[in-house]
Amino acid sequence: MTNLLHPTRRGLLMAGGAGLLTAALPGYVAAQAAPIKIGFQLHRTGIGAAYGRWYERTAQAALKAINDAGGIGGRPVEILFEDDATDPKRGSEVVDKLTQSDGCDLVMGTLFSHVVMGSAPRAGELKVPYLVCSEGYHVASGALNRWTLQPGITDVRAQISTMAPWVAANLGKKVTMVFPDYAFGHDHRDFFTAAIQAQGGEVIAQIAVPPTETSFTRYFPQIPAETEVLYHVMVGPAVLTFVKELGEFYGTGAKPQLFGFIDSLEAVDTATPGLEFLEGSHFWEAHPRVKAADAGEHESAYRAAVGVDDNGASVSDAADVSTYSHMFSTWETLYFIKQAMEASGYAGPADRQKLVEAMEAITDLPYGIERPQGAKRFNGKTHQVFGSQNISQVQGGKLVKVHTTTIDEGLYEDAVDYTTMSF
Amino acid sequence: MAFGPFLLLALMEGLVTAAVLALAAAGLSLVFGVMRVVNVAHGEFYMLGAVLAWAVTTMFPGPPALAFLAAVLIAPLLVAALAAAADGLILKRLNYDPEATIVATIGLLYILQQAALSLYGPNANPVTAPFEWRIQLPWFGYSGYKLFVVLAAGLILLALWLFMTRTKAGLIMRATQVDRTTAQAFGINVDRVYMGTFALGAGLAALAGVLIVPIQQAQYLMGHDPLLLSFIVVIIGGLGSLRGTLIAALVIGLSDGVISMFFTPTLAKILATLLVALVLVFRPQGLFGAKA
């Protein structure tokens, strides 16, 4: 009788052989095509959910395009999406989980600046590259660490410095600002105030609104009557209430010129009833939601890949409007990762430091399907990318691009040199 | 903006807050008064009202006004039915023990919130107002729908008051509130009264949610603020006192409107919370509550 204590010779041989196979197989498979694992910190729920929905779709589309073209360095790529509930504390746990439990090669995708601020220190401790798609000035300001980069989207400071001269020249010089009362809004407050002063204008009132606010009418009487331009930027699930109540407040009466960041209307249809007052007003857009007449040659392919029509809404549901001026950053960040991994000969987590150094060495990023929003310039010292910006006007309920800036207009003096910091 | 119009706008905004708050808090107060249950899940009934209003108006084929009317009728009824089921399945089995029901309703809060997240999703969806009418004053414009909310809330509260004071059902509820055991001895089916009260309380919260949703948007996390403010109102007004709830809602709503306009919304919240603390220290039964 055979049992575990008295094995037969045949049994022993078979068990030994099976053991050898089990041990050798993963190594063999890995050498062939172990996928590169990219962790994606996603705002699937919480106040950033509308952005999260489109960040996921855009990243999936880019992933498919990259894998169809042979992956990264011949290896297939996979993305692990993990919800952070748009919450800073949960955010750092997500970075932890993606890196330690899931074994991701790097982490990317965060938008809301308070989540970036909460998660970046953990990425630094874990020594994992952390590529944010956030627009905040927090990366280039030097507040974060060598492992955190923003290669897919221009930061707020650069965006604003290109907008201020146009606002002063075309709309007016006495500006009142309405902005969310946290890191991202404070970037707007600080840099626009300085930028408009440089143009001979001034900010006559700054109205900070808590990011979780659901009712806005109460803030509008603080707008001084002599205001020439109302500069508004709002985020979160209540943006539609914000613009609607602004419209109700001014009604048919006299109102200042309106200049908004498209954040106030991301994922919102500009033709929504109650938004008629926006007709003729201007918005900053990174990437024009409504396909511009002079759009680049890759615009159509990008829209088709992500599933967005020429009005910037989902091809399957016209009411599902995209976060068009932000979501391209996930697409461009994935291609940036591909470029850096291939340049550094990245093989696994042991090469993470080499990977960051390869990213820091990148400078010129020309226009192409890899960068549908436009050509960019990466500053390895500040870990920040710079691209051109657009101004659109609401005409007949649609956003029509009226002005495009150059990359150079948005450049500013380096505030930090991350390359001198230790890993 | 000059002082006069500024104050007028502050008062109008305050009235809207007060109206919605009074509805939600009346439900909370009723449930506590009659059942002695502190319903922590009350804000989720408000959220469900808003979410169901979105669902009904989305599915309803007719013009916005009719779709909204359908939502006003259907959403609170569905929420009330859900609350009745929760009462029978959970609260009754705990014998309405005050401590146990607090923990149970906390659980209910998360179940309802996460169910909304799973079934409805994380997005904020707008509901079209039944009418687009804007009042244009010389100094500012104002949404006509917001004034309608104040009017509607007033009428609903009046109906609630008539129900409680003029109908047999109201009498039975009040009798149960005064003394449960004696009411039972007189042949009142206390279990049914409790179920009806919990359903009515939830229905009022849901109605507040339906009224607010054309102004805000329906989102699964929207129950937090109304819960907190309802508790503030109910503690100040006196748990179980409808009159106290109404007056406290007006005080909190109007002071919130005025203080947040002339100073900051944060200061308004600080003062409201301070007022709760003072009431709890100096008059624990609330301004209009009966001594325990």
Interface residues (C-beta under 8 A of the other chain):
Chain A: R44 T45 G46 I47 A49 A50 G52 R53 P210 E213 T214 S215 T217 R218 F220 P221 A225 P237 A238 L240 T241 E245 G247 E248 F249 Y250 G251 T252 G253 T272 P273 G274
Chain B: M1 P5 F6 L9 A10 E13 T17 L117 G121 P122 N123 A124 P126 T128 E132 R134 I135 Q136 P138 W139 F140 G141 Y142 S143 I215 Q216 Q217 Q219 L221 M222 D225 G257 S260 M261 P265 T266
